């Protein structure tokens, strides 16, 4: 989502729109803080590139173990099997 926002911001800034105020939540807050110092298209494009380089393990760690306290059909308390979130590595 962060890269999508950054790409849209690049287009909005390229169209000549300059923000009076930048606010955001979660990834939007990171994008807003990055762009607040210099809201120009090239900076938004650089931001999109930074988001594109991130991998799941950069954000969540090398492995993600998710456990749920609710019993499953098989009687186990584990909701997801141990392993990776996706195949991007």
NORWORA-V487751 format. One record per residue. RES is the residue in one small letter. SS is DSSP state (H for helix, E for strand, C for the rest). PHI is phi in radians with two decimals (none if undefined). Layout:
BEGIN
res=RES ss=SS phi=PHI
res=RES ss=SS phi=PHI
END
This chain:
BEGIN
res=x ss=C phi=none
res=x ss=H phi=-1.07
res=x ss=H phi=-1.19
res=x ss=H phi=-1.11
res=x ss=H phi=-1.06
res=x ss=H phi=-1.10
res=x ss=H phi=-1.12
res=x ss=H phi=-1.15
res=x ss=H phi=-1.08
res=x ss=H phi=-1.04
res=x ss=H phi=-1.20
res=x ss=H phi=-1.11
res=x ss=H phi=-1.16
res=x ss=H phi=-1.13
res=x ss=C phi=-1.39
res=x ss=C phi=1.65
res=x ss=C phi=-1.38
res=x ss=C phi=-2.05
res=x ss=C phi=-1.27
res=x ss=C phi=-1.52
res=x ss=C phi=-2.58
res=x ss=C phi=-2.11
res=x ss=C phi=-2.31
res=x ss=C phi=-2.98
res=x ss=C phi=-2.23
res=x ss=C phi=1.07
res=x ss=H phi=-1.08
res=x ss=H phi=-1.11
res=x ss=H phi=-1.20
res=x ss=H phi=-1.13
res=x ss=H phi=-1.07
res=x ss=H phi=-1.09
res=x ss=H phi=-1.10
res=x ss=H phi=-1.15
res=x ss=H phi=-1.47
res=x ss=H phi=-1.05
res=x ss=C phi=-1.25
res=x ss=C phi=-2.78
res=x ss=C phi=-1.35
res=x ss=C phi=-2.17
res=x ss=H phi=-0.96
res=x ss=H phi=-1.12
res=x ss=H phi=-1.23
res=x ss=H phi=-1.15
res=x ss=H phi=-1.15
res=x ss=H phi=-1.11
res=x ss=H phi=-1.06
res=x ss=H phi=-1.04
res=x ss=H phi=-1.13
res=x ss=H phi=-1.13
res=x ss=H phi=-1.10
res=x ss=H phi=-1.14
res=x ss=H phi=-1.39
res=x ss=C phi=-1.19
res=x ss=C phi=-2.03
res=x ss=H phi=-0.92
res=x ss=H phi=-1.19
res=x ss=H phi=-1.16
res=x ss=H phi=-1.65
res=x ss=H phi=-1.78
res=x ss=C phi=1.70
res=x ss=C phi=-1.14
res=x ss=C phi=-2.42
res=x ss=E phi=-2.12
res=x ss=C phi=-1.93
res=x ss=C phi=-1.99
res=x ss=C phi=-2.24
res=x ss=C phi=-2.07
res=x ss=C phi=-1.38
res=x ss=C phi=-1.46
res=x ss=C phi=-1.16
res=x ss=C phi=-1.62
res=x ss=C phi=-1.02
res=x ss=C phi=-1.37
res=x ss=C phi=1.62
res=x ss=C phi=-1.35
res=x ss=C phi=-1.61
res=x ss=C phi=-1.56
res=x ss=C phi=-1.42
res=x ss=C phi=-2.12
res=x ss=C phi=-1.24
res=x ss=C phi=-1.11
res=x ss=E phi=2.74
res=x ss=C phi=-1.48
res=x ss=C phi=-1.23
res=x ss=C phi=-2.55
res=x ss=C phi=-1.66
res=x ss=C phi=-1.32
res=x ss=C phi=1.23
END
